[in-house]
Amino acid sequence: MLSSDRWIALVLAALAISIFLVSRNFPTMAGLSVGPGLFPMVLSLALLGASAFLALNSRTSSEPDSTEEALPRDARSLLRVLTVLAACGLFAGLGKVLGFLIVGFLAVACLMIAFGVKLWRALLISGVTVLLLNLFFVKVMRIPLPLGVLAPLGGWL
């Protein structure tokens, strides 16, 4: 049995239940049959199902517990883990100041480079991805993303 899988399943189940309970209290919008809490509630139920699957799978697995194999073995793997954490911190800390376009580009490019993508390809894919995401959220979904230092160019973006 994989005890680490059971612990992860337990933490995910607790997270799913807390998200479900919090999203039930979201305010309803006048004239709509569904409110803003519907999407988080559906996702929390999916997460709860995934955690139940993981817990059941860990009980039926005959593999020995190998938590030491899950740790990074070399410096490159550790760098990749730290890059993912740094990208999350970059979004959280500088997202509003620098704006989505700049922070998104830097985060995606750094992640791609850390995971072995060639520099020119990482820069090209990062630029296209961030521009398409910005277009989708701002124009199609009408969800404003922070422009940060690019706010003077807001009419063009």
MODELLER restraints for C-alpha pairs under 7 A, 6 or more apart:
rsr = mdl.restraints
at = mdl.atoms
rsr.add(forms.Gaussian(group=physical.xy_distance, feature=features.Distance(at['CA:1:A'], at['CA:58:A']), mean=5.65, stdev=0.5))
rsr.add(forms.Gaussian(group=physical.xy_distance, feature=features.Distance(at['CA:1:A'], at['CA:59:A']), mean=5.61, stdev=0.5))
rsr.add(forms.Gaussian(group=physical.xy_distance, feature=features.Distance(at['CA:1:A'], at['CA:61:A']), mean=5.68, stdev=0.5))
rsr.add(forms.Gaussian(group=physical.xy_distance, feature=features.Distance(at['CA:1:A'], at['CA:62:A']), mean=6.03, stdev=0.5))
rsr.add(forms.Gaussian(group=physical.xy_distance, feature=features.Distance(at['CA:1:A'], at['CA:63:A']), mean=6.31, stdev=0.5))
rsr.add(forms.Gaussian(group=physical.xy_distance, feature=features.Distance(at['CA:1:A'], at['CA:64:A']), mean=6.07, stdev=0.5))
rsr.add(forms.Gaussian(group=physical.xy_distance, feature=features.Distance(at['CA:1:A'], at['CA:65:A']), mean=6.20, stdev=0.5))
rsr.add(forms.Gaussian(group=physical.xy_distance, feature=features.Distance(at['CA:2:A'], at['CA:58:A']), mean=5.38, stdev=0.5))
rsr.add(forms.Gaussian(group=physical.xy_distance, feature=features.Distance(at['CA:2:A'], at['CA:64:A']), mean=6.49, stdev=0.5))
rsr.add(forms.Gaussian(group=physical.xy_distance, feature=features.Distance(at['CA:2:A'], at['CA:65:A']), mean=4.66, stdev=0.5))
rsr.add(forms.Gaussian(group=physical.xy_distance, feature=features.Distance(at['CA:3:A'], at['CA:65:A']), mean=6.46, stdev=0.5))
rsr.add(forms.Gaussian(group=physical.xy_distance, feature=features.Distance(at['CA:4:A'], at['CA:67:A']), mean=6.72, stdev=0.5))
rsr.add(forms.Gaussian(group=physical.xy_distance, feature=features.Distance(at['CA:5:A'], at['CA:54:A']), mean=6.65, stdev=0.5))
rsr.add(forms.Gaussian(group=physical.xy_distance, feature=features.Distance(at['CA:5:A'], at['CA:55:A']), mean=6.67, stdev=0.5))
rsr.add(forms.Gaussian(group=physical.xy_distance, feature=features.Distance(at['CA:5:A'], at['CA:58:A']), mean=6.04, stdev=0.5))
rsr.add(forms.Gaussian(group=physical.xy_distance, feature=features.Distance(at['CA:6:A'], at['CA:55:A']), mean=5.18, stdev=0.5))
rsr.add(forms.Gaussian(group=physical.xy_distance, feature=features.Distance(at['CA:6:A'], at['CA:58:A']), mean=6.38, stdev=0.5))
rsr.add(forms.Gaussian(group=physical.xy_distance, feature=features.Distance(at['CA:9:A'], at['CA:51:A']), mean=4.51, stdev=0.5))
rsr.add(forms.Gaussian(group=physical.xy_distance, feature=features.Distance(at['CA:9:A'], at['CA:52:A']), mean=6.74, stdev=0.5))
rsr.add(forms.Gaussian(group=physical.xy_distance, feature=features.Distance(at['CA:9:A'], at['CA:54:A']), mean=5.90, stdev=0.5))
rsr.add(forms.Gaussian(group=physical.xy_distance, feature=features.Distance(at['CA:9:A'], at['CA:55:A']), mean=5.52, stdev=0.5))
rsr.add(forms.Gaussian(group=physical.xy_distance, feature=features.Distance(at['CA:12:A'], at['CA:47:A']), mean=6.97, stdev=0.5))
rsr.add(forms.Gaussian(group=physical.xy_distance, feature=features.Distance(at['CA:12:A'], at['CA:48:A']), mean=6.96, stdev=0.5))
rsr.add(forms.Gaussian(group=physical.xy_distance, feature=features.Distance(at['CA:12:A'], at['CA:51:A']), mean=5.85, stdev=0.5))
rsr.add(forms.Gaussian(group=physical.xy_distance, feature=features.Distance(at['CA:13:A'], at['CA:48:A']), mean=5.14, stdev=0.5))
rsr.add(forms.Gaussian(group=physical.xy_distance, feature=features.Distance(at['CA:13:A'], at['CA:51:A']), mean=5.70, stdev=0.5))
rsr.add(forms.Gaussian(group=physical.xy_distance, feature=features.Distance(at['CA:16:A'], at['CA:44:A']), mean=4.59, stdev=0.5))
rsr.add(forms.Gaussian(group=physical.xy_distance, feature=features.Distance(at['CA:16:A'], at['CA:45:A']), mean=6.73, stdev=0.5))
rsr.add(forms.Gaussian(group=physical.xy_distance, feature=features.Distance(at['CA:16:A'], at['CA:47:A']), mean=5.83, stdev=0.5))
rsr.add(forms.Gaussian(group=physical.xy_distance, feature=features.Distance(at['CA:16:A'], at['CA:48:A']), mean=5.47, stdev=0.5))
rsr.add(forms.Gaussian(group=physical.xy_distance, feature=features.Distance(at['CA:17:A'], at['CA:44:A']), mean=6.88, stdev=0.5))
rsr.add(forms.Gaussian(group=physical.xy_distance, feature=features.Distance(at['CA:19:A'], at['CA:40:A']), mean=6.97, stdev=0.5))
rsr.add(forms.Gaussian(group=physical.xy_distance, feature=features.Distance(at['CA:19:A'], at['CA:44:A']), mean=6.11, stdev=0.5))
rsr.add(forms.Gaussian(group=physical.xy_distance, feature=features.Distance(at['CA:20:A'], at['CA:40:A']), mean=6.88, stdev=0.5))
rsr.add(forms.Gaussian(group=physical.xy_distance, feature=features.Distance(at['CA:20:A'], at['CA:41:A']), mean=4.96, stdev=0.5))
rsr.add(forms.Gaussian(group=physical.xy_distance, feature=features.Distance(at['CA:20:A'], at['CA:44:A']), mean=5.69, stdev=0.5))
rsr.add(forms.Gaussian(group=physical.xy_distance, feature=features.Distance(at['CA:23:A'], at['CA:37:A']), mean=4.75, stdev=0.5))
rsr.add(forms.Gaussian(group=physical.xy_distance, feature=features.Distance(at['CA:23:A'], at['CA:40:A']), mean=6.26, stdev=0.5))
rsr.add(forms.Gaussian(group=physical.xy_distance, feature=features.Distance(at['CA:23:A'], at['CA:41:A']), mean=6.19, stdev=0.5))
rsr.add(forms.Gaussian(group=physical.xy_distance, feature=features.Distance(at['CA:24:A'], at['CA:37:A']), mean=6.00, stdev=0.5))
rsr.add(forms.Gaussian(group=physical.xy_distance, feature=features.Distance(at['CA:26:A'], at['CA:36:A']), mean=6.57, stdev=0.5))
rsr.add(forms.Gaussian(group=physical.xy_distance, feature=features.Distance(at['CA:26:A'], at['CA:37:A']), mean=5.49, stdev=0.5))
rsr.add(forms.Gaussian(group=physical.xy_distance, feature=features.Distance(at['CA:28:A'], at['CA:35:A']), mean=4.87, stdev=0.5))
rsr.add(forms.Gaussian(group=physical.xy_distance, feature=features.Distance(at['CA:29:A'], at['CA:35:A']), mean=5.83, stdev=0.5))
rsr.add(forms.Gaussian(group=physical.xy_distance, feature=features.Distance(at['CA:72:A'], at['CA:78:A']), mean=5.61, stdev=0.5))
rsr.add(forms.Gaussian(group=physical.xy_distance, feature=features.Distance(at['CA:80:A'], at['CA:114:A']), mean=5.81, stdev=0.5))
rsr.add(forms.Gaussian(group=physical.xy_distance, feature=features.Distance(at['CA:80:A'], at['CA:115:A']), mean=6.64, stdev=0.5))
rsr.add(forms.Gaussian(group=physical.xy_distance, feature=features.Distance(at['CA:83:A'], at['CA:111:A']), mean=6.40, stdev=0.5))
rsr.add(forms.Gaussian(group=physical.xy_distance, feature=features.Distance(at['CA:84:A'], at['CA:111:A']), mean=6.63, stdev=0.5))
rsr.add(forms.Gaussian(group=physical.xy_distance, feature=features.Distance(at['CA:87:A'], at['CA:107:A']), mean=5.11, stdev=0.5))
rsr.add(forms.Gaussian(group=physical.xy_distance, feature=features.Distance(at['CA:90:A'], at['CA:103:A']), mean=6.94, stdev=0.5))
rsr.add(forms.Gaussian(group=physical.xy_distance, feature=features.Distance(at['CA:91:A'], at['CA:103:A']), mean=6.31, stdev=0.5))
rsr.add(forms.Gaussian(group=physical.xy_distance, feature=features.Distance(at['CA:94:A'], at['CA:103:A']), mean=6.99, stdev=0.5))
rsr.add(forms.Gaussian(group=physical.xy_distance, feature=features.Distance(at['CA:95:A'], at['CA:103:A']), mean=6.05, stdev=0.5))
rsr.add(forms.Gaussian(group=physical.xy_distance, feature=features.Distance(at['CA:96:A'], at['CA:146:A']), mean=5.50, stdev=0.5))
rsr.add(forms.Gaussian(group=physical.xy_distance, feature=features.Distance(at['CA:96:A'], at['CA:148:A']), mean=5.49, stdev=0.5))
rsr.add(forms.Gaussian(group=physical.xy_distance, feature=features.Distance(at['CA:97:A'], at['CA:148:A']), mean=4.71, stdev=0.5))
rsr.add(forms.Gaussian(group=physical.xy_distance, feature=features.Distance(at['CA:97:A'], at['CA:149:A']), mean=6.66, stdev=0.5))
rsr.add(forms.Gaussian(group=physical.xy_distance, feature=features.Distance(at['CA:98:A'], at['CA:147:A']), mean=6.96, stdev=0.5))
rsr.add(forms.Gaussian(group=physical.xy_distance, feature=features.Distance(at['CA:98:A'], at['CA:148:A']), mean=4.34, stdev=0.5))
rsr.add(forms.Gaussian(group=physical.xy_distance, feature=features.Distance(at['CA:98:A'], at['CA:149:A']), mean=5.25, stdev=0.5))
rsr.add(forms.Gaussian(group=physical.xy_distance, feature=features.Distance(at['CA:99:A'], at['CA:146:A']), mean=4.89, stdev=0.5))
rsr.add(forms.Gaussian(group=physical.xy_distance, feature=features.Distance(at['CA:99:A'], at['CA:147:A']), mean=4.13, stdev=0.5))
rsr.add(forms.Gaussian(group=physical.xy_distance, feature=features.Distance(at['CA:99:A'], at['CA:148:A']), mean=3.83, stdev=0.5))
rsr.add(forms.Gaussian(group=physical.xy_distance, feature=features.Distance(at['CA:99:A'], at['CA:149:A']), mean=6.43, stdev=0.5))
rsr.add(forms.Gaussian(group=physical.xy_distance, feature=features.Distance(at['CA:99:A'], at['CA:150:A']), mean=6.93, stdev=0.5))
rsr.add(forms.Gaussian(group=physical.xy_distance, feature=features.Distance(at['CA:100:A'], at['CA:145:A']), mean=6.31, stdev=0.5))
rsr.add(forms.Gaussian(group=physical.xy_distance, feature=features.Distance(at['CA:100:A'], at['CA:146:A']), mean=5.64, stdev=0.5))
rsr.add(forms.Gaussian(group=physical.xy_distance, feature=features.Distance(at['CA:100:A'], at['CA:147:A']), mean=6.03, stdev=0.5))
rsr.add(forms.Gaussian(group=physical.xy_distance, feature=features.Distance(at['CA:101:A'], at['CA:130:A']), mean=6.20, stdev=0.5))
rsr.add(forms.Gaussian(group=physical.xy_distance, feature=features.Distance(at['CA:104:A'], at['CA:130:A']), mean=6.12, stdev=0.5))
rsr.add(forms.Gaussian(group=physical.xy_distance, feature=features.Distance(at['CA:105:A'], at['CA:126:A']), mean=5.40, stdev=0.5))
rsr.add(forms.Gaussian(group=physical.xy_distance, feature=features.Distance(at['CA:105:A'], at['CA:127:A']), mean=5.94, stdev=0.5))
rsr.add(forms.Gaussian(group=physical.xy_distance, feature=features.Distance(at['CA:105:A'], at['CA:130:A']), mean=6.05, stdev=0.5))
rsr.add(forms.Gaussian(group=physical.xy_distance, feature=features.Distance(at['CA:108:A'], at['CA:126:A']), mean=5.55, stdev=0.5))
rsr.add(forms.Gaussian(group=physical.xy_distance, feature=features.Distance(at['CA:109:A'], at['CA:122:A']), mean=5.33, stdev=0.5))
rsr.add(forms.Gaussian(group=physical.xy_distance, feature=features.Distance(at['CA:109:A'], at['CA:123:A']), mean=5.72, stdev=0.5))
rsr.add(forms.Gaussian(group=physical.xy_distance, feature=features.Distance(at['CA:109:A'], at['CA:126:A']), mean=5.43, stdev=0.5))
rsr.add(forms.Gaussian(group=physical.xy_distance, feature=features.Distance(at['CA:112:A'], at['CA:122:A']), mean=5.68, stdev=0.5))
rsr.add(forms.Gaussian(group=physical.xy_distance, feature=features.Distance(at['CA:113:A'], at['CA:119:A']), mean=6.33, stdev=0.5))
rsr.add(forms.Gaussian(group=physical.xy_distance, feature=features.Distance(at['CA:113:A'], at['CA:122:A']), mean=6.32, stdev=0.5))
rsr.add(forms.Gaussian(group=physical.xy_distance, feature=features.Distance(at['CA:137:A'], at['CA:143:A']), mean=5.24, stdev=0.5))
rsr.add(forms.Gaussian(group=physical.xy_distance, feature=features.Distance(at['CA:137:A'], at['CA:144:A']), mean=6.91, stdev=0.5))
rsr.add(forms.Gaussian(group=physical.xy_distance, feature=features.Distance(at['CA:138:A'], at['CA:144:A']), mean=5.25, stdev=0.5))
rsr.add(forms.Gaussian(group=physical.xy_distance, feature=features.Distance(at['CA:138:A'], at['CA:145:A']), mean=6.78, stdev=0.5))
